[in-house]
Amino acid sequence: MAKQMTEMLKGVLEGIVLAILASRPAYGYEITARLRDQGFSDIAEGTIYALLVRVEQRGLVDARKVPSEKGPPRKVYSLNAQGRDYLDEFWRTWGFLSERLERLHEGEGKA
């Protein structure tokens, strides 16, 4: 099941990270920690950092450097208006898919 979970997660991880940023700005490690708190323990920090670069390049988040007490400045990401629109679309799509999947699941074994 681990491989199937990994593949499915790849398709929705961007939306999950944007949903985390919708509640408040965060930096990469903080996002990874919040994901782990939610039970996504197998997600590597490198995966999150690469995703953050992509969503920043696509204009879905704003990034700013803030001083850190423990080293170099941290890059803090916040969801912008374009990112909120994208996240709204993600939730609509997720609702559509989950509803249909649930119908399929409930219909299993009925012929």
Secondary structure, DSSP 8 states (H G I E B T S, - for coil): -HHHHHHHHHHHHHHHHHHHHHHS-EEHHHHHHHHHHTT-TT--HHHHHHHHHHHHHTTSEEEEEEEETTEEEEEEEEE-HHHHHHHHHHHHHHHHHHHHHHHHHHTTT--
